[in-house]
Amino acid sequence: MKVTVNRKAHFNAAHRLYNADWTDARNATVFGKCANPNYHGHNYELIVSVKGEIHPETGFVMDMKVLKELIDVEIEEKFDHKNLNEEVEAFKTLNPTAENISVVIWNKLRLKIDENLELSITLYETPRNFVTYCGE
């Protein structure tokens, strides 16, 4: 029997969506206000989902205290109140779209979570815009 456990987290960050190979006009056409050269911010909501068998001795799929600490150290400390384009190494060359942010988060956490457990990231950029990435 597999069960999914979920941990919700939050971080605030600024970013700018743009392609350095394009003109300002093309960036504005494709990314609209999100191409603002002075950046803009979001209050991101993150849901980390871990799916697996319930351990017979603990009753846990994964210890939620461990998951909370991983998210704190690997994501919140590195992303919260940061300019993603300027301060997070991955986004110096990668456009920090919600899609790319979710993949970067998944990759960071995947290294720290038992490989027998399935991992899924849901990232809300706004209450109505969100993405999910499961490593596929």
Residue, then its C-alpha position, 0 to 999 in steps of 0.5 A: m500500500k502506497v501513501t503520499v505525504n505532503r509538506k507545504a512551504h513558502f518563500n518570497a522571491a523576485h525574478r525576471l523572465y527574459n531571453a538574453d538572445w532576444t531584443d527587449a521588444r521580443n522579450a516584452t511581447v513574449f513575457g509581458k510585465c514579467a520581462n521588467p528589467n527591474y524584476h518583480g516578485h511572487n509569494y511562492e507556495l510550495i508543496v512537496s509530495v513524497k509517495g511510498e510504502i508505509h514503514p512497518e516499524t514507524g508507520f511513516v512514509m517519510d519522517m515529516k520532521v526530516l522533510k521539513e528540515l530538507i525543505d528549510v535548508e535546500i529550498e527556503e534558505k536558498f530561495d527566500h527573499k532572493n533575486l532568483n536571476e542574480e542570487v541563485e546559481a541555477f538561474k544565472t543561465l536558466n530562465p526562472t519560470a515556474e516550470n524551471i523553478s519546480v525542476v530545480i527544486w525537484n533536483k535538489l530534493r531528489l538527491k536527499i530523499d530515499e530513491n525508493l520514494e516518489l517525489s512530486i513538486t507543486l509550485y504556486e506562483t500565484p493562487r491561480n497559476f501553478v505547476t507540478y513536476c514529478g521528474e519525468 
